[in-house]
Amino acid sequence: MTDPEREVVLRVVPHIIDINSNGHIFGGWVLSQMDIAGGIVAGRIAQGPVATVAIESMKFISPILLGDIVSLYAYEERRGRTSIGIRIDVAATRGKDQRKVDLTSGLFTFVALDEHHRPRPLPTG
Ligand SMILES: CC(C)(COP(=O)(O)OP(=O)(O)OC[C@H]1O[C@@H](n2cnc3c(N)ncnc32)[C@H](O)[C@@H]1OP(=O)(O)O)[C@@H](O)C(=O)NCCC(=O)NCCS
């Protein structure tokens, strides 16, 4: 799923307070990291503030474990008049052998905002 050549937008490590009763990391923790990573890329494209309007798809592929180094890859998948669909892929570097494990993938939609917090056309060119 993840391309080693693709840009890592964010790299984070979960903490013990992020563990659920299964001993895995809460889904909400990774969703929040994905929102941050997607917002960084969308904000660059929009050249200004953006808001998350929708999570159109979300797949939890494998559990996130304490000790994982979590990398978030985000890139534009589609562009509308005021909105941008950002694909966010998340992978862990895990264990002594530093193996790569795909964790989640989602498509988040961000809307460029004007000073009144209303949709603003994306810059052209
Ligand atoms: C983002 C917000 C300003 C959009 O307002 P709105 O009245 O829905 O705007 P519009 O109907 O004109 O839609 C704006 C764009 O979003 C897209 N959009 C709206 N709802 C969508 C949804 N559920 N899924 C995908 N795209 C959606 C529209 O297709 C449109 O895209 P386009 O201009 O590229 O064609 C408003 O919904 C809002 O403030 N939401 C809360 C945002 C928020 O607090 N997010 C969490 C923290 S960042």
The ligand as an SDF file (V2000), in Angstrom:
LIG
                    3D

 48 50  0  0  0  0  0  0  0  0999 V2000
  -17.0840   22.7710    5.6170 C   0  0  0  0  0  0  0  0  0  0  0  0
  -18.3700   23.6170    5.5120 C   0  0  0  0  0  0  0  0  0  0  0  0
  -18.0050   25.0890    5.5500 C   0  0  0  0  0  0  0  0  0  0  0  0
  -18.9810   23.2950    4.1540 C   0  0  0  0  0  0  0  0  0  0  0  0
  -20.1980   23.9990    4.0910 O   0  0  0  0  0  0  0  0  0  0  0  0
  -21.3650   23.4740    3.1330 P   0  0  0  0  0  0  0  0  0  0  0  0
  -22.5010   24.4180    3.2660 O   0  0  0  0  0  0  0  0  0  0  0  0
  -21.5700   22.0180    3.3340 O   0  0  0  0  0  0  0  0  0  0  0  0
  -20.6950   23.7280    1.7200 O   0  0  0  0  0  0  0  0  0  0  0  0
  -21.1170   23.2050    0.2940 P   0  0  0  0  0  0  0  0  0  0  0  0
  -22.3960   22.4360    0.2980 O   0  0  0  0  0  0  0  0  0  0  0  0
  -20.9870   24.4110   -0.6120 O   0  0  0  0  0  0  0  0  0  0  0  0
  -19.9500   22.1680   -0.0660 O   0  0  0  0  0  0  0  0  0  0  0  0
  -18.6140   22.6060   -0.1760 C   0  0  0  0  0  0  0  0  0  0  0  0
  -17.8040   21.4960   -0.8020 C   0  0  0  0  0  0  0  0  0  0  0  0
  -17.7640   20.3930    0.1120 O   0  0  0  0  0  0  0  0  0  0  0  0
  -18.2230   19.2230   -0.5270 C   0  0  0  0  0  0  0  0  0  0  0  0
  -18.9430   18.4340    0.4620 N   0  0  0  0  0  0  0  0  0  0  0  0
  -19.9090   18.8590    1.3090 C   0  0  0  0  0  0  0  0  0  0  0  0
  -20.3370   17.8370    2.0630 N   0  0  0  0  0  0  0  0  0  0  0  0
  -19.6230   16.7600    1.6810 C   0  0  0  0  0  0  0  0  0  0  0  0
  -19.6110   15.3920    2.0930 C   0  0  0  0  0  0  0  0  0  0  0  0
  -20.4280   14.9290    3.0440 N   0  0  0  0  0  0  0  0  0  0  0  0
  -18.7660   14.5560    1.4810 N   0  0  0  0  0  0  0  0  0  0  0  0
  -17.9160   14.9990    0.5040 C   0  0  0  0  0  0  0  0  0  0  0  0
  -17.8830   16.2800    0.0700 N   0  0  0  0  0  0  0  0  0  0  0  0
  -18.7340   17.1340    0.6590 C   0  0  0  0  0  0  0  0  0  0  0  0
  -19.1510   19.7150   -1.6400 C   0  0  0  0  0  0  0  0  0  0  0  0
  -19.2700   18.7470   -2.6580 O   0  0  0  0  0  0  0  0  0  0  0  0
  -18.3940   20.9430   -2.0900 C   0  0  0  0  0  0  0  0  0  0  0  0
  -17.2930   20.5570   -2.8970 O   0  0  0  0  0  0  0  0  0  0  0  0
  -16.9170   21.3110   -4.3060 P   0  0  0  0  0  0  0  0  0  0  0  0
  -17.0260   22.7860   -4.0920 O   0  0  0  0  0  0  0  0  0  0  0  0
  -15.4950   20.8980   -4.5630 O   0  0  0  0  0  0  0  0  0  0  0  0
  -17.8600   20.7960   -5.3320 O   0  0  0  0  0  0  0  0  0  0  0  0
  -19.3980   23.2880    6.6610 C   0  0  0  0  0  0  0  0  0  0  0  0
  -19.9880   22.0220    6.3830 O   0  0  0  0  0  0  0  0  0  0  0  0
  -18.7360   23.2410    8.0140 C   0  0  0  0  0  0  0  0  0  0  0  0
  -18.3410   24.2790    8.5640 O   0  0  0  0  0  0  0  0  0  0  0  0
  -18.6090   22.0280    8.5730 N   0  0  0  0  0  0  0  0  0  0  0  0
  -17.8990   21.8460    9.8530 C   0  0  0  0  0  0  0  0  0  0  0  0
  -16.4020   21.6670    9.5870 C   0  0  0  0  0  0  0  0  0  0  0  0
  -15.6740   21.2390   10.8440 C   0  0  0  0  0  0  0  0  0  0  0  0
  -15.8860   21.8160   11.8950 O   0  0  0  0  0  0  0  0  0  0  0  0
  -14.8150   20.2110   10.7110 N   0  0  0  0  0  0  0  0  0  0  0  0
  -14.1410   19.6090   11.8170 C   0  0  0  0  0  0  0  0  0  0  0  0
  -12.9530   20.3790   12.2820 C   0  0  0  0  0  0  0  0  0  0  0  0
  -11.8380   20.8980   11.0140 S   0  0  0  0  0  0  0  0  0  0  0  0
  1  2  1  0
  2  3  1  0
  2  4  1  0
  2 36  1  0
  4  5  1  0
  5  6  1  0
  6  7  2  0
  6  8  1  0
  6  9  1  0
  9 10  1  0
 10 11  2  0
 10 12  1  0
 10 13  1  0
 13 14  1  0
 14 15  1  0
 15 16  1  0
 15 30  1  0
 16 17  1  0
 17 18  1  0
 17 28  1  0
 18 19  1  0
 18 27  1  0
 19 20  2  0
 20 21  1  0
 21 22  1  0
 21 27  2  0
 22 23  1  0
 22 24  2  0
 24 25  1  0
 25 26  2  0
 26 27  1  0
 28 29  1  0
 28 30  1  0
 30 31  1  0
 31 32  1  0
 32 33  2  0
 32 34  1  0
 32 35  1  0
 36 37  1  0
 36 38  1  0
 38 39  2  0
 38 40  1  0
 40 41  1  0
 41 42  1  0
 42 43  1  0
 43 44  2  0
 43 45  1  0
 45 46  1  0
 46 47  1  0
 47 48  1  0
M  END
$$$$
